[in-house]
Amino acid sequence: MLLGVSPDPPKKHDKFIAKHKLPFTLLSDEDKAICKAYGVWGRKKFMGREYDGVFRVTFLIDPKGKIQKIWPKVKPGEHAAEVLAEL
């Protein structure tokens, strides 16, 4: 099963899923509990500006809930191939 997690609200997710034709479920984590539990919420820098946000990280989790692999810096254009190769 493939899941995505983002702190955005469900209505924003619906638009994003439709726009990009995502073939998986995108979970809303508005209180950031999941993001914080997995250590993917924190301070980021972009063009000299600092802000709190979600780091793009992928976790491969087995059916028993054990993390098998972590990709800490995801580049969306090539990442699907990396994950498929690992599977």
C-alpha atoms as one frame of an Amber mdcrd trajectory, in Angstrom:
protein
   0.000   0.000   0.000   1.272   3.446  -0.880   0.364   6.468   1.271   1.382
  10.100   1.235   1.215  12.386   4.269   0.989  16.170   4.318  -0.164  18.765
   6.856  -2.445  20.336   4.231  -6.230  20.081   4.748  -8.261  17.426   2.878
  -9.803  19.922   0.407  -6.329  21.020  -0.704  -5.343  17.358  -1.029  -8.359
  16.668  -3.250  -7.277  19.413  -5.663  -3.649  18.238  -5.634  -4.647  14.598
  -6.234  -6.887  15.586  -9.146  -4.304  17.938 -10.686  -1.475  15.380 -10.575
  -3.669  12.265 -11.023  -2.122  10.596  -7.992  -2.819   6.849  -7.840  -2.544
   6.670  -4.037  -4.115   8.019  -0.860  -2.841  11.302   0.550  -3.434  11.611
   4.302  -4.034  14.959   5.980  -1.885  15.519   9.076  -3.068  18.997  10.024
  -1.795  18.748  13.605   1.544  17.439  12.253   1.517  14.476  14.673   2.616
  11.981  12.000   5.214  14.351  10.525   6.715  15.000  13.943   6.661  11.298
  14.907   8.655  10.444  11.776  10.996  13.422  12.204  10.042  15.087   8.928
   8.748  18.396  10.304  11.305  21.085  11.024  13.223  24.193  10.070  13.900
  24.654   6.361  15.743  27.278   4.315  14.836  28.488   0.859  16.356  31.530
  -0.851  17.687  32.862   2.443  14.338  32.529   4.215  13.802  30.169   7.159
  10.460  28.556   7.912   8.934  25.386   9.394   7.860  22.764   6.905   7.842
  19.137   5.819  11.018  17.503   4.556  10.521  15.305   1.476  11.333  11.863
   2.839  10.141   8.415   1.815   9.876   5.473   4.207   9.536   1.893   2.981
   7.603   0.122   5.736   6.992  -3.629   5.729   3.581  -5.211   6.495   4.584
  -5.596  10.165   5.276  -1.852  10.478   9.086  -2.051  10.467  10.943   0.612
   8.482  13.000  -1.179   5.834  14.557   1.805   4.033  14.559   5.601   4.231
  15.173   7.998   1.354  16.021  11.264   3.177  16.173  13.630   0.188  13.543
  12.887  -2.420  13.694  14.348  -5.931  10.168  13.765  -7.304  11.176  13.355
 -10.968  13.373  10.318 -10.385  12.161   8.956  -7.075   9.496   6.524  -8.295
  12.140   4.546 -10.182  14.331   4.359  -7.044  11.477   2.984  -4.960  10.409
   0.490  -7.641  13.996  -0.730  -7.956  14.113  -1.336  -4.194  10.848  -3.283
  -4.217
